[in-house]
Amino acid sequence: MAGLGDEITMEALEADPDAILARLRREEPVCRVAALDMWLVTRWDDVAHVEEHPELFTAATEPSFLARTLGPNMLTMDPPAQTRLREIMLPPFQAGGRSGEFVAAELPRLADSLIDGLPNGSFDLMAAYAQPLSAGSLATVLGLDDHGFDKMWSWCEGLCTDLANFADDPELAAVGERTKADLGAALAARLEQGADDDSAISWFTRHGATAEEVVNNVRLMISGGINEPRDGIGLVVWVLLTRPDLRAEIEAEPNLLRRLVEEVFRIYSPVGTVTRQATEDVELGGVVIPAGDLVAGVLRSVNLDESHWHDPTAIDLHRREGSHAAFALGAHRCLGEWLGRQEVRIGVERLLAAKPDLVLDPDHSLEIHGFEFRGPRELWVVA
């Protein structure tokens, strides 16, 4: 007997997943989707259960989109192997590490230099500002700034093309392979320079990561650490330009911008899923998932779960339900979440302070697209 999961296509999820995910939460919160050959888990409590039980739902999946595209990395491991790498690689991305130094002194300068170069009239804010700010920030913290914004973005695009390749399209996989090799060569050359500077890559090397671990996990950081702040910057600006009530509230109380950033990440969730594999036949949400089946916890869905959030699609600057899952849950939370938040907050603050009369271009509409990586294709504004 056909179920809801037999009706869902990858094309529909890419175009607009929200209605599909809302129906899954209501009718089949743990649902096998034939087109993806995996189970989608769409309610908060169920995804939290998956994350809390690696003995039942392992991150070391086979097959693995992450391992295929990036090589074995901390998101394809369970503790304690994952814990070791996380402890090595987290410090540079915290306020007390390289990221803190960058945010305090260099990020405002980077934002201002990009703002100074913005054209007059109509332009795409994503390409002209959000994208280079996000790519440049990560490049500087990692120690890859010699390669420039555009190269960092091209690596990100190439890797993400294959990571979102749920249908296993060989052409998309080939894009990933070429990017993987090109970035691997660049990182190998960077490692040959030694570890005597303050970059995150040098930190990893000095604190016990092997060359292969550095290469694979920096690929991971580039694939996930540019899209999310890029999309966050664009979406927060778009919200402020379309919601004068929120903009007035934040102008009266500037600290509320941090709350807006969190609400935008929650509602739009630029990164879509976390994938696990059942290690045995296991019951979840009233159904039995067979051993070996792939299971995707849908972060975008749990961030809109009506059983967890009050009025989940509304932006509430005074929300009290706790943290969201846009940066994942549990042991595999994103290393770069602190840095990403600062990029969005400072990027938006500097932009609107310098361009207070910025408005949306009426000749263009915002299109948000994608399932695994979802964000604005473009955001046209007039300065």
KEKE-3310 file (N, C-alpha, C; in steps of 0.2 Angstrom, whole numbers, plus 5000, padded with zeros to 4 digits):
npx = (5004:5003:5011:5012:5026:5029:5024:5032:5044:5061:5062:5050:5054:5065:5060:5050:5049:5042:5027:5026:5034:5027:5015:5020:5024:5011:5005:5014:5026:5038:5044:5047:5054:5053:5060:5071:5077:5078:5073:5063:5064:5054:5049:5053:5056:5058:5069:5078:5079:5086:5098:5103:5106:5118:5121:5111:5108:5119:5132:5141:5138:5134:5129:5138:5135:5142:5155:5159:5160:5168:5178:5182:5176:5173:5159:5155:5157:5156:5156:5169:5178:5174:5173:5186:5192:5183:5186:5199:5197:5188:5192:5198:5186:5179:5175:5186:5196:5205:5194:5187:5197:5197:5183:5182:5192:5194:5183:5173:5181:5182:5169:5166:5174:5169:5156:5160:5163:5151:5140:5131:5113:5104:5108:5113:5113:5117:5127:5136:5139:5135:5139:5154:5158:5155:5162:5175:5177:5178:5189:5199:5200:5202:5215:5216:5216:5224:5218:5207:5190:5182:5187:5185:5171:5168:5173:5165:5152:5154:5157:5145:5135:5137:5135:5121:5116:5105:5099:5109:5115:5126:5133:5133:5140:5152:5156:5157:5168:5179:5180:5183:5196:5203:5202:5208:5221:5225:5224:5234:5246:5245:5247:5260:5267:5269:5266:5266:5258:5244:5232:5217:5220:5233:5233:5225:5235:5245:5240:5237:5230:5230:5237:5228:5216:5215:5213:5201:5192:5192:5187:5174:5171:5171:5161:5150:5151:5150:5139:5128:5130:5130:5117:5110:5114:5108:5094:5091:5093:5083:5071:5071:5070:5057:5049:5045:5040:5047:5060:5059:5058:5070:5079:5075:5079:5094:5100:5091:5093:5101:5092:5083:5092:5093:5080:5078:5087:5081:5068:5071:5082:5095:5103:5099:5097:5102:5111:5109:5111:5102:5107:5101:5086:5074:5062:5054:5044:5033:5034:5044:5060:5071:5086:5101:5095:5095:5093:5086:5087:5077:5081:5076:5062:5060:5063:5051:5042:5026:5022:5033:5036:5028:5017:5025:5029:5030:5040:5047:5053:5055:5054:5054:5056:5069:5084:5087:5088:5095:5109:5111:5110:5116:5130:5136:5134:5137:5153:5156:5146:5146:5155:5148:5136:5140:5145:5134:5126:5135:5138:5125:5123:5133:5130:5117:5119:5128:5121:5107:5096:5093:5083:5072:5073:5060:5058:5062:5059:5061:5068:5068:5076:5079:5083:5092:5102:5096:5092:5092:5092:5096:5096:5090:5093:5091:5102)
npy = (4994:5011:5025:5041:5044:5039:5048:5059:5069:5073:5085:5092:5094:5102:5113:5119:5114:5116:5114:5101:5095:5100:5092:5079:5080:5080:5069:5058:5057:5050:5044:5034:5039:5036:5041:5047:5036:5034:5037:5051:5061:5071:5078:5087:5080:5067:5068:5073:5062:5053:5059:5058:5044:5037:5024:5017:5024:5028:5039:5035:5032:5020:5019:5036:5052:5063:5057:5053:5065:5073:5066:5055:5062:5073:5073:5061:5052:5044:5048:5040:5044:5055:5065:5067:5074:5085:5092:5096:5104:5114:5126:5137:5142:5148:5162:5165:5161:5161:5166:5175:5185:5189:5193:5204:5214:5212:5208:5219:5228:5221:5220:5234:5237:5230:5236:5249:5246:5243:5245:5260:5262:5248:5232:5215:5209:5197:5192:5203:5206:5198:5185:5187:5192:5181:5171:5177:5179:5166:5161:5169:5166:5152:5153:5153:5164:5169:5163:5170:5177:5173:5160:5153:5153:5146:5133:5130:5130:5119:5108:5108:5105:5091:5086:5088:5079:5069:5060:5054:5058:5056:5066:5077:5071:5071:5084:5086:5078:5084:5096:5092:5086:5097:5107:5099:5098:5111:5113:5104:5110:5121:5116:5112:5124:5125:5127:5139:5151:5161:5155:5144:5132:5130:5129:5117:5108:5109:5104:5091:5085:5075:5076:5071:5072:5086:5090:5084:5089:5102:5104:5100:5111:5122:5118:5119:5131:5143:5145:5146:5158:5167:5165:5169:5182:5188:5185:5191:5204:5205:5203:5214:5224:5222:5222:5234:5236:5227:5232:5245:5241:5235:5246:5254:5246:5240:5227:5218:5213:5202:5193:5193:5187:5174:5170:5170:5161:5150:5149:5148:5140:5136:5125:5108:5094:5081:5066:5049:5031:5016:5005:4993:4985:4996:5005:5020:5034:5027:5018:5005:5005:4997:4989:4996:5005:5022:5037:5053:5067:5080:5096:5108:5106:5102:5114:5121:5114:5111:5106:5109:5122:5138:5146:5144:5149:5162:5177:5180:5191:5189:5177:5162:5148:5142:5136:5134:5122:5124:5124:5111:5097:5091:5081:5083:5097:5112:5117:5131:5139:5150:5160:5161:5167:5180:5185:5187:5196:5207:5210:5214:5225:5234:5236:5242:5253:5260:5261:5267:5270:5259:5249:5236:5231:5234:5228:5215:5199:5190:5174:5159:5144:5126:5111:5103:5113:5128:5144:5161:5164:5176:5193:5207:5224:5242:5255)
npz = (5000:4995:5003:5011:5009:4997:4988:4988:4980:4975:4968:4972:4986:4984:4979:4987:5003:5014:5016:5013:5024:5035:5033:5034:5048:5054:5049:5046:5055:5056:5042:5027:5013:4997:4985:4990:4997:5010:5028:5033:5047:5057:5068:5083:5096:5091:5083:5092:5100:5091:5090:5103:5105:5099:5098:5093:5081:5071:5066:5057:5043:5029:5013:5013:5010:5015:5018:5005:4998:5005:5012:5026:5041:5055:5056:5051:5061:5077:5095:5104:5094:5087:5097:5100:5089:5088:5100:5097:5086:5089:5098:5090:5084:5094:5105:5112:5104:5088:5080:5089:5090:5076:5074:5083:5078:5064:5056:5056:5048:5036:5032:5031:5020:5010:5009:5005:4992:4986:4973:4966:4965:4959:4965:4967:4983:4989:4981:4980:4993:5005:5002:4999:5011:5020:5015:5015:5028:5034:5027:5032:5045:5045:5038:5025:5017:5006:4995:4991:4990:4980:4976:4987:4988:4976:4979:4990:4984:4974:4983:4990:4980:4977:4990:4992:4983:4983:4974:4968:4956:4943:4936:4945:4956:4950:4949:4963:4965:4958:4964:4977:4975:4970:4981:4990:4986:4987:5001:5005:5000:5008:5021:5020:5022:5036:5054:5061:5063:5067:5063:5061:5054:5057:5071:5072:5067:5076:5087:5086:5075:5061:5044:5035:5042:5044:5031:5027:5036:5035:5023:5026:5034:5025:5016:5025:5032:5025:5017:5027:5036:5025:5019:5031:5032:5021:5023:5035:5032:5022:5030:5038:5029:5025:5035:5044:5057:5065:5062:5068:5081:5084:5081:5092:5102:5101:5105:5102:5089:5089:5094:5083:5073:5078:5077:5063:5058:5064:5058:5044:5043:5035:5033:5030:5035:5046:5044:5049:5053:5055:5067:5071:5071:5075:5085:5081:5084:5083:5072:5064:5060:5049:5052:5046:5037:5031:5040:5041:5050:5050:5051:5047:5048:5062:5068:5066:5072:5078:5090:5098:5097:5100:5089:5077:5065:5066:5068:5083:5094:5107:5111:5121:5121:5121:5113:5095:5082:5071:5069:5071:5084:5100:5100:5088:5085:5076:5073:5070:5074:5083:5077:5065:5069:5073:5061:5054:5062:5064:5050:5046:5054:5051:5037:5037:5045:5037:5025:5027:5020:5012:5001:4995:4978:4968:4956:4956:4964:4980:4979:4988:4988:4988:4997:5005:5006:5009:5004:4999:4981:4975:4981:4977:4979:4981:4983)
capx = (5000:5007:5010:5014:5033:5029:5022:5036:5049:5066:5060:5046:5057:5070:5056:5046:5048:5038:5021:5027:5036:5021:5010:5024:5023:5005:5003:5019:5032:5044:5042:5052:5053:5056:5064:5078:5079:5079:5068:5064:5061:5052:5047:5059:5057:5061:5076:5083:5081:5091:5105:5105:5107:5122:5122:5105:5108:5126:5134:5146:5133:5136:5134:5139:5136:5148:5162:5160:5162:5173:5182:5180:5177:5170:5152:5154:5160:5152:5160:5174:5183:5172:5175:5193:5192:5179:5190:5205:5195:5183:5194:5198:5180:5176:5176:5193:5201:5206:5188:5186:5201:5194:5177:5184:5196:5195:5177:5170:5184:5180:5162:5166:5178:5164:5151:5163:5164:5145:5138:5125:5108:5102:5113:5112:5116:5120:5134:5140:5141:5134:5144:5161:5159:5155:5168:5181:5178:5180:5195:5204:5200:5206:5221:5216:5214:5227:5215:5202:5183:5178:5189:5182:5164:5168:5174:5159:5147:5156:5156:5137:5132:5137:5132:5114:5114:5102:5097:5116:5116:5134:5136:5134:5145:5158:5157:5160:5175:5184:5181:5187:5203:5206:5203:5213:5228:5227:5226:5241:5251:5245:5250:5267:5269:5270:5260:5269:5254:5238:5227:5214:5223:5239:5230:5224:5241:5249:5236:5237:5226:5234:5236:5221:5210:5214:5210:5194:5187:5192:5182:5168:5170:5170:5155:5145:5153:5149:5132:5124:5130:5128:5110:5108:5114:5103:5088:5090:5092:5076:5066:5071:5067:5050:5045:5046:5039:5053:5066:5059:5059:5077:5082:5074:5083:5098:5102:5086:5095:5103:5086:5081:5096:5091:5073:5079:5090:5076:5063:5073:5086:5099:5106:5092:5097:5108:5109:5111:5110:5100:5112:5097:5079:5073:5056:5054:5038:5027:5036:5050:5065:5075:5093:5104:5091:5097:5088:5088:5083:5076:5082:5071:5056:5060:5063:5044:5037:5020:5022:5038:5036:5022:5016:5032:5031:5030:5046:5045:5060:5055:5053:5057:5056:5075:5088:5084:5092:5098:5116:5111:5109:5120:5138:5138:5133:5141:5159:5157:5140:5147:5157:5142:5131:5144:5146:5127:5125:5140:5137:5119:5123:5137:5127:5112:5122:5131:5116:5101:5090:5093:5077:5071:5072:5053:5058:5065:5056:5065:5066:5071:5076:5084:5081:5098:5105:5091:5092:5090:5097:5098:5092:5091:5091:5093:5105)
capy = (5000:5017:5029:5048:5044:5037:5054:5065:5069:5077:5091:5096:5096:5107:5119:5121:5109:5117:5111:5094:5094:5101:5086:5074:5081:5079:5062:5052:5060:5046:5042:5032:5043:5031:5045:5048:5030:5035:5039:5058:5061:5078:5081:5088:5075:5061:5070:5073:5055:5050:5062:5055:5037:5035:5016:5015:5028:5030:5044:5032:5028:5017:5024:5042:5058:5067:5054:5053:5071:5077:5061:5054:5068:5072:5072:5054:5048:5044:5048:5045:5047:5062:5069:5069:5079:5091:5095:5099:5109:5119:5132:5143:5145:5151:5169:5165:5159:5165:5169:5181:5191:5191:5197:5210:5219:5212:5208:5226:5231:5218:5222:5241:5238:5228:5241:5254:5244:5242:5250:5264:5259:5241:5226:5209:5209:5191:5191:5208:5208:5192:5180:5188:5193:5175:5167:5180:5178:5159:5160:5172:5162:5146:5154:5152:5171:5170:5161:5175:5176:5169:5153:5150:5152:5140:5127:5129:5128:5112:5103:5107:5102:5084:5084:5088:5075:5063:5056:5051:5060:5055:5073:5081:5068:5072:5091:5086:5075:5089:5101:5088:5086:5104:5109:5094:5100:5118:5112:5100:5115:5126:5112:5112:5130:5124:5129:5144:5157:5160:5152:5138:5126:5129:5126:5110:5104:5109:5101:5083:5082:5073:5080:5069:5075:5093:5091:5082:5093:5109:5103:5100:5118:5126:5116:5121:5137:5149:5145:5147:5165:5170:5166:5172:5190:5190:5184:5196:5211:5205:5203:5221:5228:5220:5222:5240:5235:5224:5237:5250:5238:5234:5252:5256:5241:5236:5221:5213:5211:5195:5188:5192:5182:5167:5168:5169:5154:5145:5148:5147:5134:5136:5118:5105:5088:5077:5059:5043:5024:5012:5000:4987:4986:5001:5009:5027:5038:5022:5014:5001:5007:4991:4989:4997:5010:5028:5041:5060:5071:5086:5102:5113:5103:5102:5121:5123:5109:5114:5103:5111:5130:5142:5150:5143:5152:5169:5180:5183:5193:5188:5169:5159:5141:5139:5136:5130:5116:5126:5122:5104:5096:5086:5080:5085:5104:5115:5121:5138:5143:5157:5164:5162:5172:5186:5187:5189:5202:5213:5211:5217:5231:5238:5238:5246:5259:5264:5262:5267:5271:5253:5246:5231:5232:5232:5224:5208:5196:5185:5167:5154:5138:5121:5107:5102:5120:5132:5151:5165:5164:5183:5198:5213:5230:5248:5259)
capz = (5000:4995:5008:5009:5007:4989:4984:4989:4975:4977:4965:4976:4992:4982:4977:4993:5007:5021:5016:5014:5030:5039:5032:5038:5055:5056:5047:5046:5057:5054:5035:5022:5007:4992:4981:4994:4999:5017:5032:5036:5054:5056:5074:5087:5101:5088:5081:5098:5102:5087:5092:5110:5105:5093:5098:5088:5075:5070:5061:5052:5038:5023:5010:5016:5006:5018:5017:4998:4995:5009:5015:5033:5045:5062:5056:5049:5066:5083:5100:5106:5089:5085:5102:5100:5083:5090:5105:5094:5081:5092:5101:5085:5082:5100:5106:5115:5099:5082:5078:5093:5087:5070:5075:5087:5074:5057:5053:5054:5043:5030:5031:5028:5014:5005:5008:5001:4985:4983:4967:4967:4961:4960:4964:4971:4989:4990:4977:4981:5000:5009:4999:5000:5018:5023:5012:5017:5036:5035:5024:5036:5052:5043:5036:5017:5013:5000:4989:4989:4991:4974:4976:4993:4986:4971:4983:4994:4979:4972:4988:4992:4974:4978:4997:4991:4978:4986:4969:4966:4949:4942:4934:4951:4959:4947:4952:4970:4965:4955:4969:4982:4973:4969:4987:4994:4983:4990:5008:5006:5000:5014:5027:5019:5025:5043:5058:5065:5063:5072:5059:5063:5051:5061:5077:5071:5066:5082:5093:5085:5070:5055:5038:5032:5046:5043:5024:5027:5041:5032:5017:5029:5037:5019:5014:5029:5035:5021:5016:5033:5037:5019:5019:5036:5031:5016:5025:5040:5029:5019:5035:5041:5024:5023:5042:5047:5064:5068:5062:5073:5088:5085:5082:5099:5107:5097:5107:5099:5083:5091:5094:5076:5070:5080:5074:5056:5058:5066:5053:5038:5043:5029:5032:5031:5038:5048:5042:5053:5050:5061:5069:5072:5070:5080:5084:5082:5081:5081:5066:5065:5055:5049:5053:5040:5034:5032:5043:5041:5055:5046:5055:5045:5051:5069:5070:5065:5075:5082:5097:5102:5097:5100:5083:5075:5059:5067:5071:5090:5097:5114:5112:5127:5121:5121:5107:5089:5079:5064:5069:5074:5091:5103:5100:5081:5083:5071:5077:5068:5076:5086:5072:5060:5072:5073:5054:5052:5066:5062:5043:5045:5058:5047:5031:5038:5047:5031:5020:5030:5015:5007:5000:4990:4971:4966:4949:4958:4970:4983:4978:4992:4985:4990:5003:5010:5007:5007:5005:4993:4976:4975:4985:4974:4983:4978:4988)
cpx = (5004:5006:5013:5021:5034:5027:5027:5042:5054:5065:5056:5049:5062:5066:5053:5045:5043:5031:5021:5029:5031:5016:5014:5023:5017:5003:5008:5026:5039:5042:5047:5050:5057:5061:5071:5081:5081:5073:5069:5060:5060:5049:5053:5060:5060:5068:5081:5084:5086:5098:5107:5107:5111:5123:5116:5105:5115:5127:5139:5142:5137:5130:5134:5140:5142:5155:5164:5163:5168:5179:5180:5181:5173:5162:5150:5157:5156:5158:5163:5178:5181:5173:5182:5194:5189:5183:5197:5203:5190:5186:5195:5192:5176:5178:5183:5198:5202:5200:5186:5190:5199:5188:5178:5187:5195:5188:5173:5174:5183:5173:5162:5169:5173:5159:5154:5163:5157:5143:5132:5120:5106:5107:5110:5116:5120:5127:5139:5143:5140:5139:5151:5162:5159:5161:5175:5182:5181:5187:5201:5205:5204:5213:5222:5215:5218:5223:5209:5195:5180:5180:5186:5175:5164:5169:5168:5153:5148:5154:5148:5133:5132:5134:5124:5111:5111:5100:5103:5117:5124:5137:5137:5139:5152:5161:5160:5167:5180:5185:5185:5194:5206:5207:5208:5220:5230:5228:5232:5246:5251:5248:5258:5271:5271:5264:5263:5265:5248:5232:5224:5218:5230:5238:5229:5230:5245:5246:5234:5233:5231:5232:5229:5215:5209:5211:5203:5189:5187:5187:5175:5166:5168:5163:5149:5145:5152:5142:5127:5124:5128:5121:5107:5108:5109:5096:5086:5089:5085:5071:5066:5068:5060:5046:5047:5045:5045:5059:5065:5060:5066:5081:5081:5078:5088:5100:5097:5088:5098:5097:5083:5085:5094:5084:5073:5082:5085:5071:5065:5078:5090:5102:5100:5092:5103:5106:5113:5109:5108:5105:5108:5090:5077:5066:5057:5048:5033:5028:5043:5054:5070:5082:5096:5101:5094:5091:5090:5084:5083:5076:5077:5064:5055:5060:5056:5039:5032:5020:5028:5038:5029:5022:5023:5034:5032:5037:5044:5052:5060:5053:5057:5057:5063:5079:5085:5089:5095:5106:5117:5110:5114:5127:5140:5136:5138:5147:5159:5151:5141:5150:5152:5137:5134:5144:5139:5125:5129:5139:5131:5120:5127:5134:5122:5114:5125:5126:5109:5095:5089:5086:5077:5070:5065:5053:5061:5061:5061:5063:5071:5071:5081:5081:5087:5101:5100:5092:5091:5095:5100:5094:5094:5088:5093:5096:5105)
cpy = (5006:5021:5036:5048:5042:5043:5059:5064:5074:5084:5095:5098:5102:5114:5123:5116:5110:5114:5104:5092:5095:5095:5080:5074:5079:5071:5056:5055:5056:5042:5040:5035:5039:5035:5046:5041:5031:5038:5047:5058:5069:5081:5081:5083:5069:5062:5070:5066:5051:5052:5059:5048:5035:5027:5013:5018:5031:5035:5041:5028:5025:5016:5031:5048:5062:5064:5054:5059:5074:5072:5060:5060:5068:5071:5065:5049:5049:5045:5041:5048:5054:5067:5072:5075:5086:5095:5099:5105:5115:5126:5138:5146:5148:5158:5170:5163:5164:5169:5175:5187:5193:5196:5204:5216:5218:5211:5214:5229:5228:5220:5229:5241:5235:5233:5247:5253:5243:5247:5254:5261:5252:5236:5220:5208:5203:5190:5197:5209:5201:5187:5181:5189:5186:5171:5170:5179:5171:5158:5163:5168:5155:5147:5152:5159:5172:5168:5165:5173:5171:5162:5150:5148:5146:5134:5125:5126:5121:5107:5102:5104:5094:5082:5084:5084:5068:5058:5052:5052:5060:5062:5077:5078:5070:5079:5090:5083:5080:5094:5098:5088:5092:5107:5105:5096:5107:5117:5108:5105:5120:5122:5112:5118:5130:5127:5134:5151:5156:5157:5146:5132:5125:5126:5119:5105:5104:5105:5094:5081:5080:5077:5078:5072:5082:5094:5090:5086:5100:5109:5104:5108:5123:5124:5119:5128:5144:5150:5148:5155:5169:5171:5169:5180:5192:5190:5189:5203:5211:5206:5211:5226:5227:5221:5228:5240:5232:5229:5242:5247:5237:5241:5255:5252:5237:5229:5215:5210:5204:5190:5187:5187:5175:5165:5167:5163:5149:5144:5146:5141:5133:5129:5113:5099:5086:5069:5054:5037:5020:5006:4993:4989:4990:5005:5016:5030:5033:5018:5010:5003:5001:4993:4991:5003:5017:5032:5048:5064:5078:5093:5107:5112:5104:5109:5124:5118:5112:5112:5105:5119:5133:5146:5149:5147:5160:5171:5183:5184:5192:5181:5166:5151:5138:5139:5132:5125:5118:5124:5114:5103:5091:5086:5083:5092:5107:5119:5128:5142:5150:5162:5166:5168:5179:5189:5190:5196:5208:5215:5215:5224:5236:5241:5243:5253:5263:5265:5262:5268:5265:5251:5241:5234:5230:5228:5217:5205:5191:5178:5163:5147:5133:5117:5106:5109:5124:5139:5155:5164:5171:5187:5205:5219:5236:5253:5267)
cpz = (5000:5000:5006:5006:4999:4985:4983:4984:4978:4974:4969:4983:4990:4982:4983:4998:5013:5021:5017:5021:5035:5039:5035:5045:5058:5055:5048:5048:5056:5047:5031:5016:5001:4987:4984:4997:5007:5021:5034:5043:5055:5062:5079:5092:5097:5086:5087:5101:5098:5089:5099:5110:5099:5093:5094:5082:5074:5065:5056:5047:5032:5019:5014:5011:5008:5016:5009:4995:4999:5012:5022:5037:5051:5062:5053:5055:5073:5089:5102:5100:5087:5090:5102:5095:5085:5095:5102:5090:5083:5094:5096:5083:5088:5101:5109:5110:5093:5080:5082:5091:5081:5070:5078:5082:5067:5053:5052:5048:5036:5028:5028:5021:5008:5004:5004:4994:4982:4978:4970:4963:4963:4960:4969:4977:4991:4987:4979:4988:5004:5008:5001:5007:5022:5021:5015:5025:5037:5032:5029:5042:5050:5041:5028:5013:5007:4994:4987:4990:4986:4974:4982:4991:4981:4975:4987:4989:4976:4976:4989:4986:4975:4985:4996:4986:4980:4981:4966:4959:4948:4940:4941:4956:4957:4949:4959:4970:4963:4961:4975:4981:4973:4976:4991:4992:4987:4998:5009:5005:5006:5020:5026:5022:5032:5047:5063:5065:5067:5069:5062:5061:5055:5068:5077:5071:5073:5088:5091:5080:5064:5049:5035:5036:5045:5036:5024:5031:5038:5026:5020:5031:5031:5016:5018:5032:5031:5019:5021:5034:5031:5019:5025:5035:5026:5019:5031:5037:5025:5024:5037:5036:5022:5030:5046:5055:5068:5068:5067:5080:5089:5085:5089:5104:5103:5098:5104:5092:5084:5091:5087:5072:5071:5077:5066:5054:5059:5061:5046:5037:5037:5028:5034:5035:5041:5047:5047:5050:5056:5061:5070:5071:5076:5079:5085:5080:5080:5075:5068:5059:5055:5050:5046:5036:5036:5035:5043:5045:5051:5051:5054:5048:5058:5072:5069:5068:5080:5089:5101:5102:5097:5094:5080:5069:5060:5070:5078:5093:5104:5116:5117:5127:5121:5114:5102:5087:5073:5064:5072:5081:5093:5101:5093:5080:5080:5075:5076:5070:5079:5081:5067:5062:5071:5066:5052:5056:5064:5055:5042:5048:5053:5040:5032:5041:5041:5026:5023:5026:5010:5007:4995:4983:4969:4960:4950:4964:4973:4982:4983:4989:4988:4996:5007:5011:5005:5009:4999:4987:4975:4979:4982:4978:4979:4984:4986)
residu = (MET:ALA:GLY:LEU:GLY:ASP:GLU:ILE:THR:MET:GLU:ALA:LEU:GLU:ALA:ASP:PRO:ASP:ALA:ILE:LEU:ALA:ARG:LEU:ARG:ARG:GLU:GLU:PRO:VAL:CYS:ARG:VAL:ALA:ALA:LEU:ASP:MET:TRP:LEU:VAL:THR:ARG:TRP:ASP:ASP:VAL:ALA:HIS:VAL:GLU:GLU:HIS:PRO:GLU:LEU:PHE:THR:ALA:ALA:THR:GLU:PRO:SER:PHE:LEU:ALA:ARG:THR:LEU:GLY:PRO:ASN:MET:LEU:THR:MET:ASP:PRO:PRO:ALA:GLN:THR:ARG:LEU:ARG:GLU:ILE:MET:LEU:PRO:PRO:PHE:GLN:ALA:GLY:GLY:ARG:SER:GLY:GLU:PHE:VAL:ALA:ALA:GLU:LEU:PRO:ARG:LEU:ALA:ASP:SER:LEU:ILE:ASP:GLY:LEU:PRO:ASN:GLY:SER:PHE:ASP:LEU:MET:ALA:ALA:TYR:ALA:GLN:PRO:LEU:SER:ALA:GLY:SER:LEU:ALA:THR:VAL:LEU:GLY:LEU:ASP:ASP:HIS:GLY:PHE:ASP:LYS:MET:TRP:SER:TRP:CYS:GLU:GLY:LEU:CYS:THR:ASP:LEU:ALA:ASN:PHE:ALA:ASP:ASP:PRO:GLU:LEU:ALA:ALA:VAL:GLY:GLU:ARG:THR:LYS:ALA:ASP:LEU:GLY:ALA:ALA:LEU:ALA:ALA:ARG:LEU:GLU:GLN:GLY:ALA:ASP:ASP:ASP:SER:ALA:ILE:SER:TRP:PHE:THR:ARG:HIS:GLY:ALA:THR:ALA:GLU:GLU:VAL:VAL:ASN:ASN:VAL:ARG:LEU:MET:ILE:SER:GLY:GLY:ILE:ASN:GLU:PRO:ARG:ASP:GLY:ILE:GLY:LEU:VAL:VAL:TRP:VAL:LEU:LEU:THR:ARG:PRO:ASP:LEU:ARG:ALA:GLU:ILE:GLU:ALA:GLU:PRO:ASN:LEU:LEU:ARG:ARG:LEU:VAL:GLU:GLU:VAL:PHE:ARG:ILE:TYR:SER:PRO:VAL:GLY:THR:VAL:THR:ARG:GLN:ALA:THR:GLU:ASP:VAL:GLU:LEU:GLY:GLY:VAL:VAL:ILE:PRO:ALA:GLY:ASP:LEU:VAL:ALA:GLY:VAL:LEU:ARG:SER:VAL:ASN:LEU:ASP:GLU:SER:HIS:TRP:HIS:ASP:PRO:THR:ALA:ILE:ASP:LEU:HIS:ARG:ARG:GLU:GLY:SER:HIS:ALA:ALA:PHE:ALA:LEU:GLY:ALA:HIS:ARG:CYS:LEU:GLY:GLU:TRP:LEU:GLY:ARG:GLN:GLU:VAL:ARG:ILE:GLY:VAL:GLU:ARG:LEU:LEU:ALA:ALA:LYS:PRO:ASP:LEU:VAL:LEU:ASP:PRO:ASP:HIS:SER:LEU:GLU:ILE:HIS:GLY:PHE:GLU:PHE:ARG:GLY:PRO:ARG:GLU:LEU:TRP:VAL:VAL:ALA)
# end
